Amino acid sequence: MSQIFFTSDHHFGHANIIQFSNRPFENVEAMNRAMIERWNEKVSPEDEVYHLGDFGLTKDVEAIGRILDELHGVKYLIAGNHEGAAMGNRKEFKWIKDYHELKVKDPELKNGVQRIVLFHYAMRVWRGDSRGNWHLYGHSHGNLPDLEDRLCFDIGVDCHDFYPLSYQEVKSIMQTKKWTPPPPRVNDV
């Protein structure tokens, strides 16, 4: 059975991100190789991967194409602010969008569906946030403080040891949050 994974901000091919984000790699080749291996360690060819932007930062479109060919899974891209080389490989993605609201079937939930707002940038509020919808984002490379009372967090690789997270891993993190639904408004009763 296939799984759903989420990740962001690989910056494949971007040598300067090693210093900017204090990544533990000797050079860009070692970084690219480690991130490919960690992706494929968790993701099977039939799995779905939602990448929330900044896939690669290089002018070498062909190199990004080779990386995409190596990565397992059906890939979806939420565009970030560094997508030139990824856009040159559009055929490697099932789709590319700026924003997406995903519905994941989850029989453990009362209504059987978890809604997840996917966007490259962090939002303070999002559609359905008061009803338990989640928000996953990237861009910040772990530099935004986590909000314990909000069902959102940075899905970027810098925050998760350079691995994508499965839906179940995301769900486990969300279950540690101290979020409570707001009281019903008078008009809602």
N, C-alpha and C positions, 0 to 999 in steps of 0.2 A: 504494500500500500504506500502510495506516495505521501510525502510530507511537504509542509510549507516552511520556508526559511526566510529570514529578513537580515539585511546587512546594509552597510553604507560606507562611503568614504575610503575606499581602498587606495585611491590615487595611484593606481598602477603606473609605472614609468616615471614617477615624480621623485627625483632624487632629493630635492629640498624638503619634502615632507618628513624625511627621516629626522632632520634637525628640528624643524618646526613643531613636530608633534612628539619629539623625543622617542622615536621608534627604535627598538633594539636591534637594528640591522646594520651590517657593515657597509652595504651599498644597495643600490636600487635592484640589482639582479637578485641578491639574497632576499630582499623584501618581497619582490614579486614571486619568487619561488616559494617562500614560506607561506604567503597568503593563498597561493594556488593549492598548495598541499593541505592547508587547514580547511579550505573550502571543500575540497574533494574528500577529505577525511569524514565529513559529516553529510554531504549532499550526494545523493544518488542520481543517476542520469534521468530518472522519471520524476524527481522532486521539482517543486516550483520554488524559485528564489526571487524575492522582491528586493531589488537593489535601490536604495533611497538616495542615490546620487553621488557624484564625483567618483565615477568608476575609474577613470584614468586621467592623468594630466601629462600629456605628451603630444607632440605633433606627429608621432609615428603611428599612423592609423593601422598599418599592417601589423605592428607589434601588438597592439590592443586586440586586433582580430585573432592573432595566434593565441593570446591569453584567453579570450572568450571561447575559442575552440577547445581549449584544455579544461575549462571549468564545467563541471557536471550541472545538470538540471536545466529546466526550462526557465529562461531568464526574462524578467520584467524590469524595466528601468523607470524610476521616478527621476526626472532630470534634475541634476544639481547645477552648480554654477561653473563646473569644469567638465563639459561633455563633448568637446570637439572631436576627439578620437573615437568616442563611443558612438556619436552620431554618424561617423564614417563607417560604422559597422551595424547599421540599423537592422539588418537581416538577422543578426545574432540574437535579437530580443523579440519576444512575442509581441510586445508593444513598448512604446516609450510615451510617457505622459508627464505632465507637470505635477499632477495631484491625483490621488486615487483613494476611493473608499472601498475597502475590501470587506466582504462578508465571509466568515469562516464558519462552517458547520461544526458545532460543538455540542454533542448530546448531553454533556454535563451541565449546560446552562439552561435556565428556565425556559427561554424562548428558542433554544437550540442553535443560536447564531451569535457569534462575536463580531461586532463591527470594529474595523480598525482604519483610522485615518492615516494615510501614508503621504508624507510630504518631506522634502529635503530639509526644510527649515522648521525649527521649533515654534509652536504656537502656544499662546497662553490659554486660548479657548478654541474649541473645534466643534464641529457638528456632532451632537449627541453626547458631549462630554458629561452632561448632568445625568445621562441615562446609562452610563457605564461604558460608552465607546472608548476605545483606546486610541492613542496617538503615538506613532513611532516617527522619529526624525533622525537626521544626521547633521552634517555641516559643522557642528561645534567641536568635534574631536574631543569630547569629554570635558570641555571647558565651561559648560553650563551646570550649575548645581542641580542635582536631582530634586524634584518636588515630590515629597513623600505622600502628599495628599491629592496628587493628580495622577491619573492613569496614563502616563506618558513617560518616555525616556529615550535617550540617545542610543540608537541601534548601531552606531558606527563601530568599525573594527578596533579603533583605539580604546574603546571601552570594554571590549569583550575578547581580549587576547587574540585578536585578528581572526576570529571565527564568526561565521554566520550563526544566528540563533534560530532554533526551530520554534514553531508556534507554541509547543508545550513549554519550552524554556522561557519564552516571552510571557506566557500565562503564569508561570511560577513566579516570575519577577513582579508581575502585576498583582498577584495575590499577597505579596509582602507590603503593598502600599496601604496607607491608612485612609484611603478614599472611602467616603460614605456618601450615599445619594442625598441631595438636598431635600428638605421637607417639601411635601407637595404644596403647590400654590393654591390659593382659594379656587381659582378657575379650573384647576386640574382635578378637583375632588368631585 
